[in-house]
Amino acid sequence: MSIKTNEMQLAYIIIFSLLIPVLFRVNGSKFRLKSGNLRVDIYFLVVASVLFYLQFALRSSSVGSDTQNYFDLFQNIKELNYSGVCNYVTRMEIGYLFYNKIISDLCSNPQSLLVVSGLFIITANSYFIYKYSQQIWLSLFLFFTLRYFDTNMNILRQALALVCILYSYTFLRNRRFWPFLSLVGLGSLFHISAIVFIISWFTVKVRFKSSYIFWYILSLFGVYVLSSYLVDILFRFNIIYVYYADSDYLAGGKIAPMLNLFINLCIISIGISTKSYKVPVESKEKPRNFIYDNQNMLMLLLVSSYIQILGLSFALLERVAAYFQIFSIVFLPNSLKCIRRKEWYILSLFLVILVSIAYYLIIITYRPDWNKVYPYRFCF
């Protein structure tokens, strides 16, 4: 069964748009935000998560650049015993191979790979949003419109690695090194690139200050100037990415990395301008000190921007930046929460919504080949 691209996407946007007014209360001429209502947030989280899961788990093998390849690998792995899995020759990581073997022992249908993986991936992202976002509905909205959901359907191994990264953040913020390292290591067994997240242990120790802005901009420019040289070094020492050099992942040229870099820099700018790394964001339902998390996530987004600059010379590095950029879906809503004047907050909120929708619709309309997720087809 096939659903046209615009019909599927507009359906989701309409669903989100219809649920957004539930978060508001109109009292005469006053417009009062109720995004802190935990009951409404949980309702929205559950509904959206179920919709995400169904679309992820019930998709056809034609949805996503590598889905059919993953299905073929699943069929090969299920015929092997566990010692055979160890000796199986492939570029894919050993953890992912054993993951396939375990699932195939439970169910031989390759669709079960998506059914099980979707449960892990959607649960991890939803839990992360629930635990750290002060505006759950907006984080879910950005998860969709900034195309993180679409990307998860396209890069299964890395999406599973990201599950480990998201859970590792709790140990990162609490400075528990060995549990943090264990989860990052586990993620690298699904996609070796996850190992780069280890640098976040050192990055979040830096406390951002406004005086760093000039040096940040200057260093970004320096990385851009040296990007070709730095990427050449990566090619020499990392044969895994050489494999992708001529693949469809680079079909978008520099347009996709430039667009994603622009979006990331806008989010960083909002966070800095609202001083979200200084101002605590609290609610009765979630009485936490969000200075710490905003600081951490800002530093992680700064790291992602450097990687994205390198991605202008080699677009696949966008996938490495994803381990850090995913935190934007929580950082941006929490940053907006720091705007004290109601009028400015509402204006900023609607601008974010409009821009994110425009970003999504432009890409799925003019560049649907970037992820090959649409036109969407169900497996039945």
Buried (B, 14 or more C-beta within 10 A) or exposed (E): EEBEBBEBBBEBBEBBEEBBEEBEEEEEEEEEBEBBBEEBBEBBBEEBBEBBBEBBBBBBBBBBBBBBEBBEBBEBBBEBEEEEBEEBEEEBBEBBBBBBBEBBEEEEEBBBBBBBBBEBBBBBBBBBBBBBBBBBBBBBBBBBBBBBBBBBBBBBBBBBBBBBBBBBBBBBBEEEEEBBBBBBBBBBBBBBBBBBBBEBBEBBEEBBEEEBEEEBEEBBEEBBEBBEEBBEEBEEEEEEBEEBEEEEBBBBEEBBBBBBBEBBBBBBEBBBEBEBBBBEBBBEEBEBEBBBBBBBBBBBBBBBBBBBBBBBBBBBBBBBBBBBBBBBBBBBBBBBBBBEEEEEBBEBBEEBBEEBBEBBBEBBEEBBEBBBBBBBBEBE
